[in-house]
Each structure stands twice: as C-alpha cells, then as structure tokens.
Amino acid sequence: MIEVKNQTAHTADIHFYGDIVNESWVSEWYPEDRSPEDIKNILDEVKGKNLNIYVNSGGGHVFGGMAIYNMLKRYQGKKTVYVDGLAGSIASVIMFAADEIIVPNTAYVMIHKPWAGVNGNADDLRKLASDLDRIQDGIINVYSENLKEGVDIQTIIDMVNAETWLTGEQAAQYFNIKVSETDALNYADFDAKLYKNTPQNLIKPITERPEVEEEPTPDIVDAFSLEDETAFNELLQFKYNL
C-alpha cells in the first residue's frame, strides 16, 4: 500500500518519482513507481482533499498513465502539480490532470511519439503502426485541452513528432503552465539513449534496479506480439513507452 505523505485535514501529497507502470505488483517491488491501482487507493483514502502532486518522472506505460490521468482528472478536489525535475513522456500527460501546473524554468517537460517493439510479420507491423497512431491521437487530445490561447494544435503535433524537450519557460509559451522561480530539485533517472534530443545536463548514469526473482505477469519490456484481433486489448500487459 502506497503511503499518503503530508496528509492534513484538507490536503495530501502524491509523488510521481519513478516509472509509470500498469501493474501494481511492479510498484510493490519498486516503491517509487506508480500504477493506476496505487493512485485509486490513494484517492479513496484522501476523499476530496486538495492534492499537491509532485512529478519527477521520465514516463512509462501509456495505458497505465492514461488511467491515472483520467482518475486524477475526475477527482473532486483542487489538484496542483509541481514539476520538480522532469515531466517526460506519459508523465507530461498526467501533469495536465491538474487544475494548476507549476514548472520551474530549470525543470523540463518532454513530449514525443509513443513507441513500442513488435515481433511478427508485415501485417503485424502495419497494425502496430496504426495502433500507435491511434494512441498518439488520444495523447494529442489531452494536450489540445491545455493549449495557451492562440497556439495551433498542429504546432504541438509537430513538436511531438520531433521529440521536444521544453524548459518551464518554453512550455509556458504553448501550454497553460505557470513558471516558478525555484530551481528544479533533481532530474528523474531514465535511459537517455532511448531519446535523440535529450539535453546534455540530463544525461547521467542509470541506477540499476535489483532483479525481481519472480514475476506473476509477463516481463514488462518494450516488445509485444500482435497475432490476433484481441491483441490491442492485450497490449495492456506490455510496456508502451510514452
């Protein structure tokens, strides 16, 4: 069970300081990670209190992240997001569930195309490409609801396609974000080699995680097989990276 931090009669804190995962057993092994079930349990406990949400995450599972976004979006209570270092990939979507978003100019927001690996034939690859396009459409819908007045959504689509890293000041030019004068506290651990435009100051050695002795579900990796018509639903068992 994830512990709710700094809970008072009126407020509570949630930290996204690890990967966004789809299965709760992962966050049981790696307590810094967050799954939809973790967030549901937290929201059930705090029941309408105002939330301070601290984000320093390179992202993770698209479907897990979208579930978390939707739960937070409909939560009754004011939600304030503070980006402490990085709101990258699907973590940038979760960020937009808040009523108010505060990003230091030394912190980053990263948006990019969803990606995944596949084992299969040409038909499988074509279906995967189509699925990824549909997933991206859903992500773009979230971004479009949070645009600064006068910003065209095609601008954001082009930035997503190019993999774009934005400082707080830059992000505030496109989205409804407040820039704070405080410095970023730290930057999330993520594999910088996965991305083509990672700022040099974010590249650092990755902290190795301990090996999990036994996994009750298939290994969550950036690969999956698309072999039948139910494959799209089965993608929930694997890691789409966004």
Buried (B, 14 or more C-beta within 10 A) or exposed (E): EBEBEEBEEEBBBBBBBBBBBBBBBBBBBBEBBBBBBBBBBBBEBBEEBBBBBBBBBBBBBBBBBBBBBBBBBEBEBBBBBBBBBBBBBBBBBBBBBBEEBBBBBBBBBBBBBBBBBBEBEEEBEEBBEEBBEEBBEEBBEBBEEBBEEEBEEEEBBEBBEEBBBBBBEBBBEBBBBEBBEBEBBEBBBBEBEBBEEBBEEBEEEEEEEEEEEEEEEEEBEEEBBBBEEEBBEBBBBBBBBB
